[in-house]
């Protein structure tokens, strides 16, 4: 009986010290399928930052990826459990994911193991001791006295109760509660410290209004350089149009109710002059303001066939972007393409000038507070498409006669402005009723054709 009790004590010790802590570590996971879009985004972000933070050596990186599997799985479950009810995007907690990945990489680099053995040897030894004790009880049951039978019965009863799942869960939580609370407090303090450090890094970040002003200044600089290249002045330009789109593979972000901002832009400038249209396309690095890869073309007004905003498909091949209108898409390849909206200027020779419009897919919009219709109109306006569409549609319809019509429209606006300045309170064409026609033309432009 002493041997049986000793073996049972070995099993009970190993169960309390090794088995139950492992059991409690697997508790508290979120339900399967809960907030699946957020969970998928968290999983992708965790895997990405662990890969980025890992060792540079291919062999060490492969070992780190293997050893960090349980760490990554637990982190994914914790983040979904803690933030899945309040967040729909990973952006607000990306700094936290990155910090955990860097901590795991430092731990791996210092030689601290990340992966524990699936079943500790102590647990196997304890289970073996309990099995031997059961055999001894069965063998000696025939010759044992009543106290011995009573002890054996108690031992078997305790084992049955301990094997009950709910009892094990409760006992595991009770035994590990102090250690769990201590680890949670330590982790919370470390995360708070990192949050304060990261908040200090972002303390001087620009506002959305500042970035909009910087982009406007960049566009003015691009126009100035284009005028200098063509030998033109502002007087030679009847109208200018500036359109922007995010460069391929650039970073992007936005504030609530605001447009998308990019780390790099493709800027298209149209200069409408007496001699035709000068078009300049440049790549703009928004971080530094550097301009590179300038492309220029010139065409007559009669070359413009149409201007419209249409749904297009985008395909990337060998680092180059290919844009196709919906009617050009083959049915068997439609599923492999990215659909978006674009401003398309078509020329009579079959060439197209395309400017992609911002699309607000999943993860870039708070559908509970934002209106997708408003954001679509905002994207058209901030990219310059709204103004360009109005002018280029008129050019495509009127051809070179647009010049005379535009001069007439400017002349009328100028007369209205002068009239509003001479009669207090008068605004617009009604003010002209009280004024004689000017004795001299407002400019030397010829009258518009009928």
Secondary structure, 3 states (H helix, E strand, C coil): CHHHHHHHHHHHHHHHHHHHHHHHHCCCCCCCCCCHHHHHHHHHHHHHHHHHHCCCCHHHHHHHHHHCHHHHHHHHHHHHHHHCCCCCCCHHHHHHHHHHHHHHHHHHHCCCCCCCCCCCHHHHHHHHHHHHHHHHHHHCCCCCCHHHHHHHHHHHHHHHHHCCHHHHHHHHHHHHHHHHHHHHHHHHHHHHHHHHHHHHHCCCCCCHHHHHHHHHHHHHHHHHHHHHHHCCCHHHEEEEEEEEEECCCCCEECCCCCCCEECEEEEEEEEEECCEEEEEEEEEECCCCEEEEEEEEEECHHHEEEEEEEEEEEEEECCEEEEEEHHHCCHHHHHHCEEEEEEEEEECCCCEEEEECCCCCCCCCCCCCCCHHHHHHHHHHHCCHHHHHHHHHHHHHHCCHHHHHHHHHHHHHHHHHHHHHHCCCCCCHHHHHHCCCCCCCCCCCCCCCC
